[in-house]
Each structure stands twice: as C-alpha cells, then as structure tokens.
Amino acid sequence: MSLSKYIRSVAAAAAILAQPALACSFDISFNSNFEPGADRLPASEVRRLAEWMIDDPAAFENKKEFHILVYEAPTVGVSNALARKRVSHLAHWLTTFGVPVSMISMEIPRYKPGKSAEPPNFAHINFMPGCPHPCCPGPEPTSQIR
C-alpha cells in the first residue's frame, strides 16, 4: 500500500470514528422572555415550561443539572433585584415540577447591548442529563434515549 493510500485510509477511519462524537453535541433548553418589568412569566409560558419538562428532561432517566440564566439590565429596567426575582420564579417552577434544589444552578450576567445575543428580558433554562445517555463517555454508551 502506498503512503498516500495509507494516509487516506487513516483519515477515512478517523472521520468515521469521529461521527458519534459529533452527533453528541446537544442542547436541551427552554427559552422565554419576561414582559418588561415583570418578575413572573405569563401563565402561557409556565404551561410551555411544564410541557418542556414533560417532553425533554423527562426523556432521560438521570438528571444532572438545570442551569437558569436571566440578565441584569439596569439601563432597560431590569435591576439586580428584579433579575434575582426572575431567577427565583424560574427555580420555584423547577422545584414544583420535581427538580431538587441541589440540581439547580443560577447565573445573572449583566446585559451588554450589541454584545449579548438575546434580549434583556430573556429567560433561559438549560438541562444537562446525567449518564447514561447517547453522549456519555464509556465503553457502552446508551444507544437510545428513553
């Protein structure tokens, strides 16, 4: 076998082996927006959050973490106190839906006009499953989400 054929074979094998790793980059998140000045989501959004909890995180037998992100944006009326109330509101609903407080982390970054990708009243909950799931490292990752 010539050197160029060998290099092509190794490159092809590496590409094939890399496929599962690329397929396992996933994001399971709930995104919403608070009304300006509001510290609670509207009932329709709480319902959507409940449906998300049933449809997405519930599909995994183990749950690792729920991360809440809400912006502080004083220039548009989202004080640190309001941002903390918003985070508490979202954490309340997660615990109401059965998430232990120990699995909830929170972040309140300062909104930067022109640099932040989302609007200042943005609400984000990111779910990270625990193993087993298709992206877990190990000799026998789960091949199917339950």
LINTA-V815835 format. One record per residue. SS is DSSP state (h for helix, s for strand, l for the rest). PSI is psi in radians with two decimals (999 if undefined). OMEGA is omega in degrees with one decimal (999 if undefined). Layout:
BEGIN
ss:SS psi:PSI omega:OMEGA
ss:SS psi:PSI omega:OMEGA
END
This chain:
BEGIN
ss:l psi:2.29 omega:-180.0
ss:l psi:2.82 omega:-179.4
ss:h psi:-0.71 omega:-179.2
ss:h psi:-0.67 omega:176.3
ss:h psi:-0.69 omega:179.0
ss:h psi:-0.79 omega:179.9
ss:h psi:-0.73 omega:177.2
ss:h psi:-0.69 omega:179.0
ss:h psi:-0.76 omega:178.3
ss:h psi:-0.73 omega:178.8
ss:h psi:-0.72 omega:178.8
ss:h psi:-0.75 omega:178.9
ss:h psi:-0.71 omega:178.5
ss:h psi:-0.70 omega:179.1
ss:h psi:-0.72 omega:179.2
ss:h psi:-0.77 omega:-179.8
ss:h psi:-0.46 omega:-179.4
ss:h psi:-0.30 omega:-177.0
ss:h psi:-0.87 omega:-179.3
ss:h psi:-0.61 omega:179.8
ss:h psi:-0.69 omega:179.3
ss:h psi:-0.59 omega:-178.8
ss:h psi:-0.25 omega:-175.0
ss:l psi:0.42 omega:173.5
ss:l psi:1.66 omega:-176.4
ss:l psi:2.76 omega:-179.1
ss:l psi:2.16 omega:179.2
ss:s psi:1.74 omega:-173.9
ss:s psi:2.74 omega:175.0
ss:s psi:2.21 omega:178.5
ss:s psi:2.43 omega:178.3
ss:s psi:-3.09 omega:175.7
ss:s psi:2.38 omega:171.3
ss:l psi:2.60 omega:171.2
ss:l psi:2.57 omega:178.8
ss:l psi:2.22 omega:178.3
ss:l psi:-0.18 omega:-177.3
ss:l psi:2.54 omega:176.7
ss:l psi:0.06 omega:178.8
ss:l psi:2.56 omega:174.3
ss:l psi:2.63 omega:174.2
ss:l psi:2.73 omega:-178.5
ss:h psi:-0.63 omega:-179.7
ss:h psi:-0.60 omega:179.0
ss:h psi:-0.60 omega:175.6
ss:h psi:-0.69 omega:177.0
ss:h psi:-0.75 omega:177.9
ss:h psi:-0.67 omega:176.1
ss:h psi:-0.77 omega:178.4
ss:h psi:-0.74 omega:178.4
ss:h psi:-0.68 omega:177.1
ss:h psi:-0.75 omega:179.5
ss:h psi:-0.67 omega:-179.6
ss:h psi:-0.73 omega:-173.9
ss:h psi:-0.69 omega:-171.4
ss:l psi:-1.23 omega:-179.3
ss:h psi:-0.57 omega:-178.6
ss:h psi:-0.30 omega:179.6
ss:h psi:-0.21 omega:-178.2
ss:l psi:2.32 omega:-177.8
ss:l psi:-0.49 omega:178.4
ss:l psi:2.39 omega:178.7
ss:s psi:2.35 omega:-177.2
ss:s psi:-0.89 omega:-174.1
ss:s psi:2.60 omega:170.2
ss:s psi:2.10 omega:-177.7
ss:s psi:2.16 omega:-179.5
ss:s psi:2.33 omega:174.9
ss:s psi:2.20 omega:176.0
ss:s psi:2.44 omega:-179.2
ss:l psi:2.60 omega:164.3
ss:s psi:2.17 omega:-177.7
ss:s psi:1.33 omega:-176.0
ss:h psi:-0.53 omega:-177.7
ss:h psi:-0.31 omega:178.1
ss:h psi:0.35 omega:172.9
ss:l psi:0.18 omega:177.0
ss:s psi:1.53 omega:179.1
ss:l psi:2.96 omega:176.5
ss:h psi:-0.68 omega:179.3
ss:h psi:-0.73 omega:178.5
ss:h psi:-0.74 omega:178.4
ss:h psi:-0.73 omega:177.8
ss:h psi:-0.66 omega:176.5
ss:h psi:-0.69 omega:178.9
ss:h psi:-0.77 omega:178.0
ss:h psi:-0.77 omega:178.4
ss:h psi:-0.70 omega:178.5
ss:h psi:-0.82 omega:179.7
ss:h psi:-0.73 omega:178.1
ss:h psi:-0.67 omega:176.7
ss:h psi:-0.81 omega:-178.8
ss:h psi:-0.65 omega:177.1
ss:h psi:-0.78 omega:178.9
ss:h psi:-0.62 omega:176.2
ss:h psi:-0.61 omega:179.2
ss:l psi:0.18 omega:172.4
ss:l psi:0.13 omega:179.3
ss:l psi:2.17 omega:176.7
ss:l psi:2.53 omega:180.0
ss:h psi:-0.60 omega:-179.0
ss:h psi:-0.30 omega:179.3
ss:h psi:0.04 omega:-176.4
ss:s psi:2.17 omega:172.0
ss:s psi:2.73 omega:-173.8
ss:s psi:2.59 omega:179.1
ss:s psi:2.33 omega:176.9
ss:l psi:1.44 omega:177.2
ss:l psi:2.79 omega:176.5
ss:s psi:2.30 omega:178.2
ss:l psi:2.37 omega:179.7
ss:l psi:1.80 omega:-179.7
ss:l psi:2.30 omega:179.9
ss:l psi:-0.26 omega:-179.1
ss:l psi:-0.57 omega:178.2
ss:l psi:2.36 omega:-175.9
ss:l psi:-0.45 omega:-176.0
ss:l psi:2.91 omega:177.3
ss:l psi:2.83 omega:-175.1
ss:l psi:-0.38 omega:179.3
ss:l psi:0.32 omega:-177.5
ss:s psi:2.46 omega:174.3
ss:s psi:2.29 omega:-176.4
ss:s psi:2.28 omega:171.9
ss:s psi:2.13 omega:179.0
ss:s psi:2.26 omega:179.3
ss:s psi:2.30 omega:175.3
ss:s psi:2.03 omega:-179.7
ss:s psi:2.72 omega:171.9
ss:l psi:2.90 omega:178.8
ss:l psi:2.59 omega:8.3
ss:l psi:2.51 omega:169.7
ss:l psi:2.96 omega:-171.5
ss:l psi:-0.37 omega:-176.8
ss:l psi:0.05 omega:-179.6
ss:l psi:2.41 omega:174.6
ss:l psi:2.72 omega:177.2
ss:l psi:3.00 omega:-175.6
ss:l psi:-0.49 omega:-177.9
ss:l psi:1.29 omega:177.8
ss:l psi:2.62 omega:178.2
ss:l psi:2.36 omega:-177.9
ss:l psi:-0.14 omega:-175.6
ss:l psi:2.40 omega:175.9
ss:l psi:2.30 omega:-179.2
ss:l psi:999 omega:999
END
